[in-house]
Amino acid sequence: MEWWNSLDPFWVWLALGLFLAGAEILVPGFFLMWLAGAALLTGIVAFLMPGAIPLQVTVFAILSIVAVFIGRNYFRSNPILEADPKMNRRGMRLAGEIATVVSPINGGTGRVKHGDSEWLAKGCEAAVGDRVRISGSDGAVLIVEPL
């Protein structure tokens, strides 16, 4: 353990910062990134101003809190927007399309066919063979309206 005593603390802080940055990649949540930045800055401070370990831990704690609050406020005012809000919502992608009723819509529910797929549908009363417009979806159920 003689190597441990000869190790400069700034290397430990830099290694911790790199470890936390790698952990952010493996466990995405956009939180460890701020702690990694605080550890890297603490390593730089420890290199420029060598001091006691308790002081470095205090600097890390303060930088971590400041970094998390700055990051939280930044992403609150600049949210990450989806490239395509309907990406995993196939029913919403069909909004505006025309479907054919294959099972009568009675009491507000039935089945419609769009393309080669049959969907549960709810909406207006319609007989088999009627064409309806898809106005949206409720999960895997299409919401339809008359043409």
Rosetta blueprint (number, residue, H / E / L):
1 M L
2 E H
3 W H
4 W H
5 N H
6 S H
7 L L
8 D L
9 P H
10 F H
11 W H
12 V H
13 W H
14 L H
15 A H
16 L H
17 G H
18 L H
19 F H
20 L H
21 A H
22 G H
23 A H
24 E H
25 I H
26 L H
27 V L
28 P L
29 G L
30 F L
31 F L
32 L H
33 M H
34 W H
35 L H
36 A H
37 G H
38 A H
39 A H
40 L H
41 L H
42 T H
43 G H
44 I H
45 V H
46 A H
47 F H
48 L H
49 M L
50 P L
51 G L
52 A L
53 I H
54 P H
55 L H
56 Q H
57 V H
58 T H
59 V H
60 F H
61 A H
62 I H
63 L H
64 S H
65 I H
66 V H
67 A H
68 V H
69 F H
70 I H
71 G H
72 R H
73 N H
74 Y H
75 F H
76 R H
77 S H
78 N L
79 P L
80 I L
81 L L
82 E L
83 A L
84 D L
85 P L
86 K L
87 M L
88 N L
89 R L
90 R H
91 G H
92 M H
93 R H
94 L L
95 A L
96 G L
97 E L
98 I E
99 A E
100 T E
101 V E
102 V E
103 S E
104 P E
105 I E
106 N E
107 G L
108 G L
109 T E
110 G E
111 R E
112 V E
113 K E
114 H E
115 G L
116 D L
117 S E
118 E E
119 W E
120 L E
121 A E
122 K E
123 G E
124 C L
125 E L
126 A E
127 A L
128 V L
129 G L
130 D L
131 R E
132 V E
133 R E
134 I E
135 S E
136 G E
137 S E
138 D E
139 G L
140 A L
141 V E
142 L E
143 I E
144 V E
145 E E
146 P E
147 L L
